[in-house]
Amino acid sequence: MKELLETGRLIDVALVVIGLELIVLFTARARLGCLRTLDVLGQLLAGLLLMLAVRCALIGADYRWTLALVSASFPAHVFDLARRSRAASRCT
């Protein structure tokens, strides 16, 4: 388990799971009703960026990659919050 964490492979597994989650959500979207593509992407993008930043830190990549990914996650969070506030008013 330690080797999985140190090499970043554990993050890779989590990213694959997120990819599978996207596939399931998009194929089941017709039955879920109020699920829009931008809402799903907004929700997952910030987490994806943070996980990539953690992976960069774990494998010893240049700190600028980690900083760029963490910095990019903030606008993704803001985008997600804006979409959620609009979606909440549409779906109630």
C-alpha angles and dihedrals in degrees: 000000000000090000091051090055097043094050094045092241091125089060089048090056091050090050091052089051090052089050090052089048090055091051092050093047094049094047092047094041094105091060095043094065110200097042115123127187095239091049092056094043091048092052095049101036098073092049091046092053092049092049090051089050090053090049091052091050092048096051094044098248120167109293090235090069091053091047093048093050094047090047092050091052092066096065087043089056091048090049090050093050092049092049092047093051091051092044092051091056092047098048101045 
